[in-house]
Amino acid sequence: MSTLQRIIEVIGRLIVLPLLILLIILVLPLHSYSLTEESGEALFEMNCSGCHVNGGNIIRRSKTLRIKDLKRNELDNPAAIARVARDGVGIMSGYEEVLGKGGDELVANWIWEQAQKAWIQG
């Protein structure tokens, strides 16, 4: 291999590797966001939807996840919803262990988003 070919090969490696790293850094956060949103929905489906079908409440009708009830019950932000998901309230047990680390925030953000859309899918 000639010296010129070696130089071109080395330069190619020096350019390609940083470009790959940059691409990973730029694309990974976008992928993580979609996983986060999907994870919130999946956690809700697995752990909450049994009682809170479409944001309702089959046990206590006044404790729905619809915006008017959330506000009335002073759960008018994702942090307050996450606290209830994690620690429970009233007859509802907390789900901290089941949801896992950060799962309370994922599901709370997803619930808040659905409440803002009146639980209309799509």
C-alpha positions as a LaTeX table, in Angstrom:
\begin{tabular}{lrrr}
\hline
Residue & $x$ (\AA) & $y$ (\AA) & $z$ (\AA) \\
\hline
Met1 & 0.00 & 0.00 & 0.00 \\
Ser2 & 1.41 & 3.38 & $-0.92$ \\
Thr3 & 1.96 & 6.21 & 1.51 \\
Leu4 & $-0.83$ & 8.22 & $-0.11$ \\
Gln5 & $-3.29$ & 5.36 & 0.36 \\
Arg6 & $-2.30$ & 5.05 & 4.03 \\
Ile7 & $-2.79$ & 8.78 & 4.57 \\
Ile8 & $-6.24$ & 8.65 & 2.93 \\
Glu9 & $-7.17$ & 5.64 & 5.08 \\
Val10 & $-6.08$ & 7.36 & 8.32 \\
Ile11 & $-7.89$ & 10.59 & 7.40 \\
Gly12 & $-11.00$ & 8.56 & 6.56 \\
Arg13 & $-10.95$ & 6.92 & 9.96 \\
Leu14 & $-10.42$ & 10.27 & 11.68 \\
Ile15 & $-13.46$ & 11.72 & 9.92 \\
Val16 & $-15.81$ & 8.74 & 9.98 \\
Leu17 & $-15.54$ & 7.95 & 13.69 \\
Pro18 & $-16.37$ & 11.48 & 14.92 \\
Leu19 & $-19.24$ & 11.68 & 12.43 \\
Leu20 & $-20.67$ & 8.40 & 13.74 \\
Ile21 & $-20.37$ & 9.61 & 17.33 \\
Leu22 & $-22.07$ & 12.89 & 16.42 \\
Leu23 & $-24.87$ & 11.05 & 14.65 \\
Ile24 & $-25.46$ & 8.82 & 17.68 \\
Ile25 & $-25.51$ & 11.82 & 20.01 \\
Leu26 & $-28.06$ & 13.63 & 17.83 \\
Val27 & $-30.35$ & 10.69 & 17.08 \\
Leu28 & $-30.40$ & 8.93 & 20.48 \\
Pro29 & $-32.39$ & 11.66 & 22.32 \\
Leu30 & $-35.11$ & 11.54 & 19.65 \\
His31 & $-35.40$ & 7.79 & 20.02 \\
Ser32 & $-35.43$ & 8.08 & 23.81 \\
Tyr33 & $-38.33$ & 10.55 & 23.69 \\
Ser34 & $-40.51$ & 8.19 & 21.70 \\
Leu35 & $-39.62$ & 5.32 & 24.02 \\
Thr36 & $-40.50$ & 7.49 & 27.00 \\
Glu37 & $-43.93$ & 8.30 & 25.61 \\
Glu38 & $-44.55$ & 4.69 & 24.65 \\
Ser39 & $-43.29$ & 3.53 & 28.05 \\
Gly40 & $-45.78$ & 5.78 & 29.87 \\
Glu41 & $-48.62$ & 4.35 & 27.83 \\
Ala42 & $-47.39$ & 0.78 & 28.35 \\
Leu43 & $-47.08$ & 1.29 & 32.11 \\
Phe44 & $-50.61$ & 2.69 & 32.19 \\
Glu45 & $-52.00$ & $-0.23$ & 30.19 \\
Met46 & $-50.27$ & $-2.80$ & 32.42 \\
Asn47 & $-50.93$ & $-1.24$ & 35.82 \\
Cys48 & $-53.69$ & 1.38 & 35.72 \\
Ser49 & $-56.17$ & 0.61 & 32.95 \\
Gly50 & $-57.89$ & $-2.14$ & 34.96 \\
Cys51 & $-59.54$ & 0.52 & 37.14 \\
His52 & $-59.01$ & 3.62 & 34.97 \\
Val53 & $-60.45$ & 2.51 & 31.63 \\
Asn54 & $-60.22$ & 5.43 & 29.18 \\
Gly55 & $-59.40$ & 7.73 & 32.09 \\
Gly56 & $-62.48$ & 6.78 & 34.11 \\
Asn57 & $-62.60$ & 4.99 & 37.45 \\
Ile58 & $-64.62$ & 1.82 & 37.94 \\
Ile59 & $-64.21$ & 1.95 & 41.75 \\
Arg60 & $-64.87$ & 5.62 & 42.60 \\
Arg61 & $-66.60$ & 7.65 & 39.92 \\
Ser62 & $-65.42$ & 10.99 & 41.34 \\
Lys63 & $-61.75$ & 9.97 & 41.13 \\
Thr64 & $-61.31$ & 9.79 & 37.36 \\
Leu65 & $-58.28$ & 10.87 & 35.39 \\
Arg66 & $-60.31$ & 13.40 & 33.42 \\
Ile67 & $-59.16$ & 16.99 & 33.66 \\
Lys68 & $-62.12$ & 18.30 & 35.68 \\
Asp69 & $-61.71$ & 15.60 & 38.35 \\
Leu70 & $-57.93$ & 15.92 & 38.42 \\
Lys71 & $-58.23$ & 19.66 & 39.05 \\
Arg72 & $-60.96$ & 19.20 & 41.66 \\
Asn73 & $-58.77$ & 16.67 & 43.47 \\
Glu74 & $-55.73$ & 18.99 & 43.25 \\
Leu75 & $-53.91$ & 16.71 & 40.84 \\
Asp76 & $-53.51$ & 19.38 & 38.20 \\
Asn77 & $-49.94$ & 18.64 & 37.14 \\
Pro78 & $-47.80$ & 15.60 & 36.32 \\
Ala79 & $-45.83$ & 15.81 & 39.59 \\
Ala80 & $-49.00$ & 15.49 & 41.67 \\
Ile81 & $-50.21$ & 12.58 & 39.54 \\
Ala82 & $-46.80$ & 10.89 & 39.87 \\
Arg83 & $-47.00$ & 11.21 & 43.66 \\
Val84 & $-50.34$ & 9.38 & 43.71 \\
Ala85 & $-49.11$ & 6.73 & 41.27 \\
Arg86 & $-46.03$ & 6.19 & 43.45 \\
Asp87 & $-47.47$ & 6.50 & 46.97 \\
Gly88 & $-51.19$ & 5.90 & 46.50 \\
Val89 & $-54.06$ & 7.85 & 48.04 \\
Gly90 & $-57.21$ & 6.78 & 49.87 \\
Ile91 & $-58.07$ & 3.20 & 48.98 \\
Met92 & $-55.67$ & 3.18 & 46.02 \\
Ser93 & $-52.34$ & 1.56 & 46.84 \\
Gly94 & $-49.07$ & 3.00 & 45.62 \\
Tyr95 & $-47.34$ & 1.39 & 42.66 \\
Glu96 & $-43.75$ & 2.53 & 43.21 \\
Glu97 & $-42.27$ & $-0.98$ & 43.09 \\
Val98 & $-44.36$ & $-2.07$ & 40.12 \\
Leu99 & $-43.71$ & 1.07 & 38.04 \\
Gly100 & $-39.98$ & 1.01 & 38.73 \\
Lys101 & $-37.57$ & 3.89 & 39.03 \\
Gly102 & $-38.98$ & 6.90 & 37.18 \\
Gly103 & $-42.04$ & 4.94 & 36.08 \\
Asp104 & $-44.32$ & 7.14 & 38.17 \\
Glu105 & $-43.20$ & 10.18 & 36.18 \\
Leu106 & $-43.54$ & 8.41 & 32.83 \\
Val107 & $-47.08$ & 7.29 & 33.52 \\
Ala108 & $-48.02$ & 10.65 & 35.08 \\
Asn109 & $-46.83$ & 12.57 & 32.04 \\
Trp110 & $-48.78$ & 10.25 & 29.78 \\
Ile111 & $-51.92$ & 10.56 & 31.92 \\
Trp112 & $-51.63$ & 14.36 & 31.95 \\
Glu113 & $-51.27$ & 14.41 & 28.17 \\
Gln114 & $-54.35$ & 12.22 & 27.76 \\
Ala115 & $-56.35$ & 14.37 & 30.18 \\
Gln116 & $-55.44$ & 17.45 & 28.14 \\
Lys117 & $-56.90$ & 15.70 & 25.07 \\
Ala118 & $-60.04$ & 14.60 & 26.97 \\
Trp119 & $-58.86$ & 10.97 & 26.61 \\
Ile120 & $-59.71$ & 11.01 & 22.90 \\
Gln121 & $-57.35$ & 8.55 & 21.25 \\
Gly122 & $-55.41$ & 9.55 & 18.16 \\
\hline
\end{tabular}
